[in-house]
């Protein structure tokens, strides 16, 4: 039996097992990709020599792809990669481009490398409870996570916002005379993106929102009043 590559990546996940022929193909692909990338940094960008290397790299990658398919390890690519190339991944011309080859090499190191994250909380409604000096208690806002941001619901001023909460979350704060930290927009934007990238659960998103709401409450409590006697 031919020796197989069964190493693990840094995350501890098993890599795709490769026989000696496949290992040689991977080395060949990596070497040609590195040379192509080097050429792209040069003034003349490699010209016909680069085109020849891309063709050779694509042929080797196609051969490796078919070998993996036969063994039951069909390479997984990003969904947009298939769409952008306009052809199936086992087409001879698919790998005659840098990005699908990079996908293939990433897949060999980690079978889940090109799997799109699952957005688990789109459509979920979260509580955003902030202290109001005017009300002398916490005021509970409702934020619904939508495909392109947040939606403020259940308020006099409500509507769909971007990932940082503009405009309606801040219009509500202004309406309710609630002071908030200047960095809130960036942190809320970052949380929306992390919820997707890290496949955060409902409870994880809620806990993160609680921390941001507490930050707003702290700012509201500690902002000096215009009239020092009140």
HELIX and SHEET records of a PDB file:
HELIX    1   1 UNK A   20  UNK A   40  1                                  21    
HELIX    2   2 UNK A   47  UNK A   71  1                                  25    
HELIX    3   3 UNK A   79  UNK A   85  1                                   7    
HELIX    4   4 UNK A   98  UNK A  109  1                                  12    
HELIX    5   5 UNK A  168  UNK A  175  1                                   8    
HELIX    6   6 UNK A  184  UNK A  197  1                                  14    
HELIX    7   7 UNK A  202  UNK A  222  1                                  21    
SHEET    1   A 4 UNK A 125  UNK A 132  0                                        
SHEET    2   A 4 UNK A 137  UNK A 146 -1                                        
SHEET    3   A 4 UNK A 149  UNK A 153 -1                                        
SHEET    4   A 4 UNK A 159  UNK A 161 -1                                        
END                                                                             
